[in-house]
Amino acid sequence: MEFTDLLEKRHSIRKYDASKKVTKDQIDTVIKAAIQAPSWKNSQTARYYAIMSQDKIDEFCSKCLPERNAKNANGAALIVCTFVSDVSGFSADKVADNECGNGWGFYDMGLHNANLILKATELGLGTLVMGIRDGDSIRNMLSIPDTETIGPVIAIGYPDAEPSRPIRKNIDDILTTI
Ligand SMILES: Cc1cc2nc3c(=O)[nH]c(=O)nc-3n(C[C@H](O)[C@H](O)[C@H](O)COP(=O)(O)O)c2cc1C
């Protein structure tokens, strides 16, 4: 698919076809795309936890997602996104290189995730990035080490609706040319 078409085709999907399941091969493919992203000194600190079995998805939804996100993600697999803290944006002795600190870890993870969701779109899959989630419950349930910062949960599955795209700003709204 042409890159511009891909950008236009991707929407947040909040209705999934539960009869069609995402495969481990598809998960591997989107994670491989994520890995191609640039990162601070190539530190590649993003980490992913893919929840694919239905009993674990159900447990995760009840413990870690608010009702609305759990309902919207119904029928999809879930990918929890984290990054190794205090590496991206930091020197080897763990001193922050500048005022952004672990903001760079979030930045790198976001670049990874952009690749991930666009690759999913190319595969005919839909995604929903969910920042509203319970980080402490996620850490407990998945035994995520304290060395990792938990970011969003991404639902990934077969779309069961073609939503319209929310309005975007114009170039002049976000670009200052000097
Ligand atoms: C960091 C981040 C967190 C988000 N959290 C949620 C969420 O918790 N629940 C939800 O329904 N959508 C969530 N979204 C999806 C946005 O609402 C959506 O991307 C935006 O409205 C633009 O729509 P589009 O993705 O269809 O272009 C999130 C998106 C991002 C990037």
The ligand as a Tripos MOL2 file, in Angstrom:
@<TRIPOS>MOLECULE
LIG
   31    33     1     0     0
SMALL
NO_CHARGES

@<TRIPOS>ATOM
      1 C1         -1.3690    8.3000   23.4880 C.3       1 LIG1
      2 C2         -2.7870    8.0090   23.0510 C.ar      1 LIG1
      3 C3         -3.7120    7.5940   24.0040 C.ar      1 LIG1
      4 C4         -5.0140    7.2830   23.6020 C.ar      1 LIG1
      5 N1         -5.8890    6.7770   24.5330 N.ar      1 LIG1
      6 C5         -7.1130    6.3870   24.1500 C.ar      1 LIG1
      7 C6         -7.9850    5.7270   25.0590 C.ar      1 LIG1
      8 O1         -7.6520    5.4410   26.2110 O.2       1 LIG1
      9 N2         -9.2190    5.3600   24.6090 N.ar      1 LIG1
     10 C7         -9.6290    5.5930   23.3070 C.ar      1 LIG1
     11 O2        -10.7530    5.2370   22.9660 O.2       1 LIG1
     12 N3         -8.8090    6.2030   22.4150 N.ar      1 LIG1
     13 C8         -7.5670    6.5800   22.7940 C.ar      1 LIG1
     14 N4         -6.7050    7.1300   21.8770 N.ar      1 LIG1
     15 C9         -7.1240    7.2910   20.4680 C.3       1 LIG1
     16 C10        -7.3680    8.7590   20.0860 C.3       1 LIG1
     17 O3         -8.5740    9.1910   20.6520 O.3       1 LIG1
     18 C11        -7.3870    8.8680   18.5530 C.3       1 LIG1
     19 O4         -6.1180    8.5110   18.0380 O.3       1 LIG1
     20 C12        -7.7210   10.2840   18.0590 C.3       1 LIG1
     21 O5         -9.0390   10.6390   18.4130 O.3       1 LIG1
     22 C13        -7.5870   10.4270   16.5330 C.3       1 LIG1
     23 O6         -8.3960    9.4730   15.8700 O.3       1 LIG1
     24 P1         -7.7720    8.4310   14.8130 P.3       1 LIG1
     25 O7         -6.7750    7.5870   15.5880 O.co2     1 LIG1
     26 O8         -8.9260    7.6110   14.3280 O.co2     1 LIG1
     27 O9         -7.1010    9.2020   13.7520 O.co2     1 LIG1
     28 C14        -5.4050    7.4440   22.2480 C.ar      1 LIG1
     29 C15        -4.4440    7.8430   21.3110 C.ar      1 LIG1
     30 C16        -3.1590    8.1020   21.6950 C.ar      1 LIG1
     31 C17        -2.1310    8.4670   20.6380 C.3       1 LIG1
@<TRIPOS>BOND
     1     1     2 1
     2     2     3 ar
     3     2    30 ar
     4     3     4 ar
     5     4     5 ar
     6     4    28 ar
     7     5     6 ar
     8     6     7 ar
     9     6    13 1
    10     7     8 2
    11     7     9 ar
    12     9    10 ar
    13    10    11 2
    14    10    12 ar
    15    12    13 ar
    16    13    14 ar
    17    14    15 1
    18    14    28 ar
    19    15    16 1
    20    16    17 1
    21    16    18 1
    22    18    19 1
    23    18    20 1
    24    20    21 1
    25    20    22 1
    26    22    23 1
    27    23    24 1
    28    24    25 2
    29    24    26 1
    30    24    27 1
    31    28    29 ar
    32    29    30 ar
    33    30    31 1
@<TRIPOS>SUBSTRUCTURE
     1 LIG1         1 GROUP 0 **** ****
